[in-house]
């Protein structure tokens, strides 16, 4: 019998996750949580969300300890993608585009996936930079913004401290670089078309774990 423990927070709502993969869901992982999951008898651990600055983050050595115990550790989307890019040569499995971007070096800082969220509802209160990158690419592809606008918005997003990254705040931070009509058009478009790459990667990881569990059964 597989015991699957998933560390999940704002990357994907719990209800949607449970429809994809019946598992034991725990809050975003902090240091020591993966070791405890392994000691609790997990055969598969999914690391999606973890703390960054509030408390000590998941340590590399606890991931390695879990792997050495024979636990399959899968990472994606947020902290999981970051740690998988660092640990995939030592037995951790990385899934999704965010993981691949960290692995290739296109992403470097944990600031790319960091955000703040409501601890009671789990809802995101800021936008992670990696999602903003995908959203700006989509907006340019659809003709909502120009390449120059894209560059200005990305520079503005990077200049805003991660807990304060919202699309209105980012647009405001462009100063005079963005025309008024472009600001309005982009903010109107982004309400329904923002790209949530972290959510997509979390879904991909849960489907992978579901398939993995079926193979092991």
N, C-alpha and C positions, 0 to 999 in steps of 0.2 A: 504494500500500500504506500503510495507516494504521499509525503507530507510537503505541501507547497506553501511557502511563506513569502508574501509579497510586501515590500515596503513602498507604500503609495501615498501620495499627497495631492497637490494641486495639478499635477500633470494630467490626471484623468479622474473623473468622478467615480466614486465607489460603485454606484449602481451599474454603470456601463461596464466597469471592470468585472464585476461578478457575473454579468451575462456572458462575457467572453471566457472567463476562467474561474471556476469554483475553487477558492483557495482561502487560506488564512491571511487576511489583510491587516497589516500593522501600519502605524503612522510613519512619516518620513524618518529614515534611519539616522541615528547619531552614533557616536563612537561606542563600540561594544555591542550594538544591537545585532549585527550579523553573527558575531560569536555566540550570542545567546540563542539566536535562531538555530544555529548548527547544534548547540548543546540541547535544544528542545526537540531535536530529532528531524529537522528539515532535511529532505532529500534534494529539494530544489529551492533555491532562494532567488527571487526576482528583486533586484535593487533598481527602483525607478527614481523615487524621490528621497532626498536626504537633506539634513540641515547643513548650512554653510557657515554662517557667522554667529548664529544664536548660541550654539554649543559646539563642542568638538565634533568634527566630521568623521565619517566612517574611515577607519584606518586601513592601509594596504595590508598590514600584517594579519588583520582579522579575516579579510577576504582570502588571503593565502591559507590561513589555518582552516577555514571552511572547505576550501578546495582540497586540501590535504586529507581531510576527513572523508572525502568522496562526495561532497555536496556539489551539485551543479549550480554555479552562481552565474546568473544572467543579468546584464546591466543594459539600461537604455534610458533615453529621454533627457534625464537631468543628471543628478549625481551618479546614477548608474552608468550613463554614457561616458562621463568623465573618468570614472574609475575603471571601466572596461577598456578604454583606450590605453590606460596605464598598465593594466593587468592581464590583457588578453594573451600575452606570451607565457603567462604563468598559470593558465587554466580557466580564467574567467571568459565568458562569452559575451560579446557586444552585439547589440541589435539596433538597427535604425540609422537614419541619416545623421543625427546629431553625433552618435558614436563614430560614424565614418569620418565626419568632419574633424572631430578631435584627433582621430587616428592619423589623418592625413596632415595635420598641422594647420589646417584652415582655421580651426578654433584652438585657442590656447588657454585663455583665462576662464576660471569658474564663473566669472561675471557674466558670461554668455548665457548661462542657464539659470542664474540666480534671480529670485523674485521674492516678494512678500505676499503672504496670504492670510486670510482670516482663520485663526486656529479652530474656531467653532464650526464654521461652514466649509472650510477647505477651499473657498473660492479665492482665486488669484486677485490681488489688489494692484499688481504692477505687471508689466509685460517683459518677459525675458528677451534679451537682446537677440538670441538666435531666432526666435519667432518673428521679431521685427525684421530681421534680414530677409526671411522668406516672404514676409508680407510686402516689403518694398519691391522685391523682385517681381512679385505677382502684379503689383500696382503699375510698375513700369511696363510689363508685358501687355497689360490690358489698356495701356495708354492713359492711365489716370495721372501719372506723373512722368516727367522726362528723366533722362539719365542724370542730368544736372540736379534735378529735384531729388532724385534717389540719393545721390551723393551727399546733398545738404541734409537730408533727413537722417541718413545713417550717421553722419558726423554729429548731428544734434543728439541722436539717441545715445551715442557713445559718451557724450559729454554729461549726460544726466545720470546722477547716482541711481543705482539699480532699484532701490525701493520706490523711487519717484517716477519710474518710466511708465508713462501712459501716453497714448497717442496725442491727446491734446497738449500735454506737457512737452512732448517732443516737437510738435509743430510750433509751439510757442518759442522753443529754444532755437529754432532756425533763424530767428530775428528777421532781417530784411532779405534773407536768401530765398524766401518762398513768396510768390505772388499771392495776394489775398484770395483770388478765385481758385488757385491751386490748393490752398489750405482748406477751403470749404469743400472742394470736390474730394480731396483725399479723406478728410474726416468723415464725410458722408459715406464714402465707399467702404472705409475700413470697418464701419459698424457691422456690416454683414459679410465682409470678405477677408477679414484678417486671417492669416494662416497660422494655425496652431501646430507647428511641427513637433513639439514635445508630446502633444496628445496623440498624434499619429504614430509616433515612435513607441509610445507606451502601449498602444493597441497592438502594434506589430510584435512587441516583446511578449505580451500576454498570449497571443496566438501561437507564437513560437514555443512558449512554455507548455501550452496545452498540448501541442503536437509532441513535444519531448516527453511529457508525462504519459501520453498514450503509447509511445514507443517503449517506455520502460515498464509498463504494466504487464 
